Amino acid sequence: MASSTAPEMKTTSRLLLGPGPSPVHPRVLRAMSIPLLGHLDPQFLAIMNEVQDMLRAVFETENPFTIAVSGTGSAGMEAALANLIEPGDKVIVCVNGVFGARMADIVGRCGGTLVRLEAAWGEVLAQERIEEALRREAPVKAVALVHAETSTGAEQPLAGLGQLCHDRSALLIVDAVTSLGGLPVQVDRHAIDVCYSGTQKCLSCPPGLAPLTLSPRALEAVRSRKTKVQSWYLDLSMIADYWAEGKRAYHHTAPVSMIYGLREALRIVLEEGLERRFARHRRNSAALLAGLAQLGCEPNAAEGHRLPSLNCVKTPPGVEEGPVRQALLTDARIEIGGGLGPLAGKVWRIGLMGEGSWPEHVLAVLFALETALAKTGRRVKPGGSLAAAVGVYAS
């Protein structure tokens, strides 16, 4: 008969270099162990204010409505779309991977009229195509796109899109789940109306919160809806009153320990400085890609549109990718990701996000891949990938 009491939980230590979650700094874990406060305690409300201030700095925005939604990045996506889209609203969604497709699905669930702009997985949407769709489909309520497509490793350019949308009286909604804290998002500079992210990627905090910011235009669109938001829990018009200093109207019990963790994670980001942090991600990505090229791996995304935070590469010809990934997990205790959708079995997705983006981690995963590939019988130059990576650092 099975025991009614489960044993003490133990897990194997892993180096998390997949598409998420990313490694978490010990300071964040320590912050999460601080004794709980009530979610309406004045001390906790002061902590919420600090989190909002630091989120504005990382988003690079002055938006008063900048909060952390209680839920993962997908909750941020649903909150953004469900609050802005009413039945019959026309929405252009740029789809070039899993998460663009998810946005399109949510628009349909909100009763919106979907205009789907597609590009191959690994490519980005040309601004001219978005401009033509805005002109052809007018009036359009919003354009929604993924800045950093985790499934393909492609970075969608943002410059000029906000003004383009505003010229057509449309809102710009941006998914920055795999970019916030790892590469520039610049909400105000790019005139982004709604931007959401997740804590478990470049912010290197455990999953559980979705940073979200709305421009005054977007917040006015939420408040002037003709119909109720289909989700009570994610209704931003009510959540806004919980996060608004001076109001603090009860809405839900916030995940107190996660807010503690996010506060410390944001402190770490801002201590490093955004520009230094972005440069670190670019440098480590360049070193990794140089090493992977020596192993026969080509980037999935086109040059000039490759994410430094999520490196999606085609597996070497003739190599079965799954067993190599499993060997990394079993022998080296390193996690990397496989492909999704049409890229399943064809690519590796190696995340260098936040606390995962350091030279020692680049060298560790390259050594592990060399070893695993050699065991499959593939001819690998010993140390060749590491030498290529070191060459990038030396230069």
ROSE-981692 format. One line per 4 residues: number of its first residue (from 1); their letters; for each residue z, y, x of C-alpha. Coordinates in Angstrom, 3 decimals. Layout:
N
NUM	a	Z:Y:X | ...
! end
This chain:
395
1	mass	0.000:0.000:0.000 | -0.988:3.390:1.383 | 1.754:5.789:2.364 | 2.301:8.640:-0.085
5	tape	2.750:11.073:2.820 | -0.207:12.045:4.982 | 0.432:12.162:8.731 | 0.732:15.424:10.603
9	mktt	-2.698:16.997:10.874 | -4.395:16.898:14.268 | -7.908:17.980:15.202 | -10.000:17.696:18.334
13	srll	-10.521:20.927:20.238 | -14.188:21.996:20.082 | -16.254:24.745:21.648 | -17.912:26.149:18.531
17	lgpg	-21.440:27.217:19.489 | -23.132:26.414:16.211 | -24.220:28.760:13.404 | -20.576:29.358:12.461
21	pspv	-17.664:29.470:12.488 | -17.339:30.957:15.947 | -14.374:30.595:18.337 | -11.328:32.657:17.356
25	hprv	-9.302:34.705:19.843 | -5.650:33.580:20.219 | -4.581:37.104:19.242 | -6.179:36.614:15.836
29	lram	-4.451:33.273:15.323 | -1.130:34.816:16.302 | -1.648:37.669:13.842 | -2.293:35.157:11.072
33	sipl	1.087:33.527:11.749 | 3.019:36.753:11.053 | 5.342:36.401:8.007 | 3.723:37.202:4.674
37	lghl	4.123:40.431:2.773 | 3.428:40.833:-0.916 | -0.123:41.964:-1.636 | 1.230:45.201:-3.197
41	dpqf	3.922:45.780:-0.570 | 3.616:49.302:0.893 | 3.431:47.838:4.414 | 0.546:45.579:3.400
45	laim	-1.260:48.443:1.675 | -1.029:50.394:4.932 | -2.581:47.416:6.736 | -5.418:47.414:4.194
49	nevq	-6.039:51.086:4.964 | -6.271:50.272:8.680 | -8.710:47.436:7.981 | -10.904:49.787:5.943
53	dmlr	-10.942:52.395:8.717 | -11.898:49.822:11.344 | -14.554:48.257:9.112 | -16.165:51.675:8.710
57	avfe	-16.279:51.987:12.497 | -17.910:48.570:12.921 | -20.388:49.095:10.053 | -20.969:52.608:11.503
61	tenp	-20.580:54.266:8.124 | -18.579:56.971:6.394 | -18.720:55.154:3.042 | -15.345:55.461:1.264
65	ftia	-16.032:52.139:-0.481 | -15.691:49.785:2.459 | -13.573:46.712:1.812 | -13.114:43.018:2.566
69	vsgt	-13.990:40.807:-0.394 | -11.688:37.805:-0.808 | -14.188:35.031:-0.134 | -16.711:33.947:2.488
73	gsag	-19.997:35.663:3.321 | -21.661:34.075:0.309 | -19.077:35.815:-1.889 | -20.173:39.068:-0.290
77	meaa	-23.788:38.231:-1.134 | -22.931:37.437:-4.740 | -20.738:40.522:-5.103 | -23.501:42.757:-3.764
81	lanl	-26.196:41.385:-6.043 | -24.184:40.616:-9.183 | -22.820:44.159:-9.288 | -26.123:45.926:-8.714
85	iepg	-28.508:43.767:-10.729 | -28.616:43.826:-14.524 | -30.894:41.753:-16.771 | -34.472:43.002:-16.463
89	dkvi	-33.938:44.924:-13.204 | -36.820:44.375:-10.798 | -35.710:43.323:-7.335 | -37.815:42.707:-4.231
93	vcvn	-36.297:39.963:-2.074 | -37.618:39.254:1.421 | -37.540:35.493:1.983 | -38.060:34.048:5.470
97	gvfg	-35.259:31.505:5.601 | -32.371:29.870:3.761 | -30.372:33.002:3.058 | -33.263:35.087:1.765
101	arma	-33.955:32.206:-0.621 | -30.285:32.252:-1.668 | -30.537:35.968:-2.469 | -33.595:35.270:-4.602
105	divg	-31.697:32.560:-6.475 | -28.802:34.901:-7.246 | -31.159:37.619:-8.519 | -32.516:35.074:-10.998
109	rcgg	-29.004:34.072:-12.061 | -28.247:37.767:-12.724 | -31.250:37.964:-15.042 | -33.190:40.192:-12.665
113	tlvr	-36.956:40.179:-12.419 | -37.642:38.698:-8.993 | -40.433:39.895:-6.711 | -40.435:37.432:-3.831
117	leaa	-41.966:38.537:-0.516 | -42.331:35.534:1.788 | -42.857:35.106:5.513 | -42.896:31.979:7.645
121	wgev	-39.494:30.774:8.869 | -39.013:32.566:12.182 | -41.162:35.577:11.280 | -40.072:38.907:9.784
125	laqe	-41.442:40.997:6.937 | -43.658:43.877:8.027 | -42.531:47.225:6.632 | -46.040:47.763:5.271
129	riee	-45.663:44.721:3.015 | -42.377:46.030:1.626 | -43.886:49.486:1.098 | -46.896:48.027:-0.711
133	alrr	-44.647:45.915:-2.963 | -42.513:48.962:-3.821 | -45.635:50.863:-4.803 | -47.200:47.963:-6.729
137	eapv	-44.058:46.892:-8.612 | -42.558:50.294:-9.446 | -39.987:50.910:-10.770 | -37.876:48.699:-8.499
141	kava	-34.066:48.656:-8.682 | -33.460:47.270:-5.190 | -34.891:45.676:-2.064 | -32.752:42.867:-0.623
145	lvha	-33.202:41.302:2.796 | -31.425:39.428:5.554 | -30.930:41.359:8.785 | -30.022:38.278:10.839
149	etst	-31.473:35.082:9.354 | -29.080:32.378:10.529 | -31.444:29.554:9.637 | -34.308:30.764:11.853
153	gaeq	-32.873:33.071:14.526 | -35.036:36.006:13.397 | -33.880:39.643:13.291 | -35.445:41.772:10.540
157	plag	-36.053:45.389:11.700 | -34.126:47.915:9.600 | -35.396:51.266:10.899 | -37.065:53.304:8.172
161	lgql	-36.401:50.857:5.337 | -33.581:52.817:3.722 | -35.622:56.004:3.472 | -38.620:53.996:2.280
165	chdr	-36.525:52.559:-0.552 | -34.947:55.900:-1.452 | -38.367:57.552:-1.646 | -39.130:55.023:-4.413
169	sall	-35.688:55.405:-6.075 | -34.688:51.901:-4.979 | -31.489:50.681:-3.339 | -31.476:48.787:-0.024
173	ivda	-29.237:45.698:0.140 | -28.744:44.097:3.571 | -27.188:40.772:4.569 | -25.485:41.318:7.945
177	vtsl	-23.476:38.090:8.012 | -24.705:37.035:11.477 | -25.165:40.518:12.924 | -22.077:42.639:12.180
181	gglp	-20.115:42.981:15.416 | -22.829:41.332:17.524 | -25.802:43.681:17.223 | -26.273:47.144:15.720
185	vqvd	-26.262:47.366:11.922 | -25.780:51.157:11.653 | -25.390:51.445:7.900 | -25.557:55.237:7.703
189	rhai	-28.338:55.684:10.251 | -30.523:53.187:8.382 | -29.545:54.547:4.940 | -28.394:51.117:3.771
193	dvcy	-26.877:51.219:0.289 | -25.116:47.850:0.247 | -24.249:45.807:3.320 | -22.107:42.696:3.492
197	sgtq	-21.047:40.292:6.194 | -18.644:37.434:6.923 | -15.616:37.202:9.165 | -16.522:33.893:10.849
201	kcls	-19.552:34.962:12.891 | -19.632:37.839:15.393 | -16.228:39.156:14.281 | -14.682:35.840:15.446
205	cppg	-12.161:35.569:12.650 | -11.734:32.433:10.514 | -13.945:32.201:7.407 | -12.454:33.619:4.234
209	lapl	-13.333:37.318:3.930 | -16.585:39.203:3.392 | -16.700:42.771:4.723 | -18.657:44.909:2.261
213	tlsp	-19.675:48.551:2.137 | -21.392:50.519:-0.640 | -22.976:53.937:-0.407 | -22.039:56.531:-3.066
217	rale	-25.496:55.880:-4.645 | -24.755:52.182:-4.911 | -21.248:52.697:-6.249 | -22.621:55.050:-8.918
221	avrs	-25.126:52.360:-9.908 | -22.243:49.907:-10.319 | -20.187:52.320:-12.400 | -23.136:53.264:-14.651
225	rktk	-24.090:49.706:-15.607 | -25.043:49.116:-19.244 | -23.667:45.579:-19.179 | -20.539:44.015:-17.727
229	vqsw	-20.783:42.308:-14.343 | -21.187:38.587:-15.043 | -18.359:37.763:-12.588 | -14.859:39.035:-13.397
233	yldl	-13.516:38.102:-9.966 | -16.283:39.917:-8.070 | -16.515:42.967:-10.351 | -16.455:45.755:-7.759
237	smia	-15.609:48.442:-10.311 | -12.202:46.755:-10.660 | -11.806:45.670:-7.040 | -12.477:49.276:-6.005
241	dywa	-9.275:50.354:-7.749 | -7.260:47.774:-5.791 | -8.583:49.037:-2.441 | -8.520:52.741:-3.391
245	egkr	-5.659:54.583:-1.700 | -3.447:56.193:-4.330 | -4.493:53.743:-7.078 | -3.887:50.181:-5.876
249	ayhh	-4.367:48.751:-9.369 | -3.590:45.029:-9.382 | -6.712:42.881:-9.462 | -6.032:39.653:-7.588
253	tapv	-3.688:38.299:-4.928 | -5.338:39.156:-1.628 | -5.373:36.492:1.141 | -2.661:38.263:3.128
257	smiy	-2.859:36.185:6.326 | -6.643:36.542:6.444 | -6.299:40.330:6.213 | -3.868:40.155:9.141
261	glre	-6.431:38.131:11.097 | -9.295:40.477:10.278 | -7.234:43.486:11.345 | -6.653:41.935:14.776
265	alri	-10.270:40.778:15.097 | -11.490:44.313:14.385 | -9.050:45.699:16.951 | -10.593:43.378:19.549
269	vlee	-14.129:44.475:18.624 | -13.290:48.165:18.879 | -11.266:47.756:22.092 | -14.367:46.303:23.729
273	gler	-16.597:48.980:22.228 | -19.679:48.356:20.132 | -22.280:49.171:22.781 | -20.616:46.978:25.411
277	rfar	-20.274:44.199:22.862 | -23.930:44.411:21.845 | -24.996:44.390:25.509 | -22.834:41.324:26.146
281	hrrn	-24.517:39.428:23.311 | -27.993:40.390:24.571 | -27.211:39.403:28.162 | -25.781:36.009:27.281
285	saal	-28.634:35.243:24.911 | -31.182:36.070:27.624 | -29.397:33.755:30.061 | -29.226:30.941:27.517
289	lagl	-32.906:31.218:26.601 | -33.880:31.203:30.295 | -31.914:28.004:30.775 | -33.277:26.388:27.623
293	aqlg	-36.836:27.145:28.744 | -36.200:24.937:31.784 | -35.332:22.124:29.372 | -38.570:22.517:27.420
297	cepn	-37.175:24.533:24.505 | -39.138:27.437:23.008 | -37.597:30.126:20.762 | -38.397:29.719:17.085
301	aaeg	-38.556:33.457:16.380 | -41.233:35.728:17.781 | -40.466:37.802:20.872 | -38.951:41.133:19.917
305	hrlp	-37.380:39.650:16.776 | -34.938:37.129:18.272 | -31.268:37.231:17.404 | -28.912:37.438:20.384
309	slnc	-26.118:36.043:18.222 | -27.964:32.954:16.932 | -30.479:31.327:19.265 | -32.815:29.055:17.322
313	vktp	-35.034:26.997:19.646 | -37.552:24.220:19.133 | -36.408:20.925:20.584 | -38.325:19.544:23.601
317	pgve	-41.423:17.509:22.660 | -40.591:13.881:21.986 | -36.828:14.437:21.807 | -34.917:13.374:18.694
321	egpv	-32.572:16.295:18.150 | -29.781:14.647:16.146 | -28.556:12.189:18.802 | -28.492:14.936:21.430
325	rqal	-26.344:17.136:19.183 | -24.045:14.194:18.535 | -23.765:13.526:22.262 | -22.704:17.134:22.846
329	ltda	-20.019:16.795:20.182 | -18.767:13.414:21.406 | -19.049:13.763:25.171 | -18.650:17.502:25.750
333	riei	-16.786:18.562:22.592 | -19.399:21.276:21.994 | -20.796:21.970:18.540 | -24.339:23.268:18.076
337	gggl	-26.363:23.301:14.867 | -29.502:21.545:13.693 | -32.300:22.907:11.554 | -32.315:23.551:7.805
341	gpla	-35.145:23.214:5.293 | -38.562:22.963:6.941 | -36.898:23.269:10.378 | -34.709:20.174:9.878
345	gkvw	-35.086:17.819:12.844 | -37.159:20.375:14.751 | -34.724:22.950:16.169 | -31.304:23.520:17.633
349	rigl	-29.319:26.550:16.529 | -26.947:27.726:19.238 | -24.571:30.487:18.262 | -23.302:32.950:20.858
353	mgeg	-21.186:34.988:18.478 | -18.180:37.114:19.331 | -15.729:34.984:21.309 | -18.462:32.377:21.745
357	swpe	-20.689:34.762:23.692 | -19.463:34.485:27.281 | -21.248:33.278:30.450 | -18.954:30.274:30.844
361	hvla	-19.962:29.058:27.390 | -23.658:29.530:28.166 | -23.310:27.461:31.329 | -21.197:24.829:29.560
365	vlfa	-23.741:24.190:26.806 | -26.659:24.126:29.258 | -24.863:21.575:31.457 | -24.057:19.463:28.403
369	leta	-27.663:19.583:27.207 | -28.973:18.650:30.661 | -26.639:15.684:30.741 | -27.444:14.536:27.215
373	lakt	-31.206:14.855:27.736 | -31.037:12.944:31.024 | -29.287:10.108:29.208 | -32.208:9.855:26.772
377	grrv	-34.489:9.124:29.735 | -36.079:12.570:29.806 | -36.797:13.875:33.287 | -34.564:16.883:33.860
381	kpgg	-34.235:18.861:37.058 | -30.499:18.673:37.858 | -28.999:22.138:37.599 | -32.355:23.717:36.775
385	slaa	-31.247:25.261:33.490 | -28.017:26.557:35.024 | -29.898:28.127:37.931 | -32.218:29.911:35.481
389	avgv	-29.257:31.266:33.532 | -27.444:32.388:36.694 | -30.657:34.117:37.769 | -30.507:36.250:34.630
393	yas	-26.879:37.169:35.291 | -27.656:37.965:38.941 | -30.480:40.280:37.961
! end
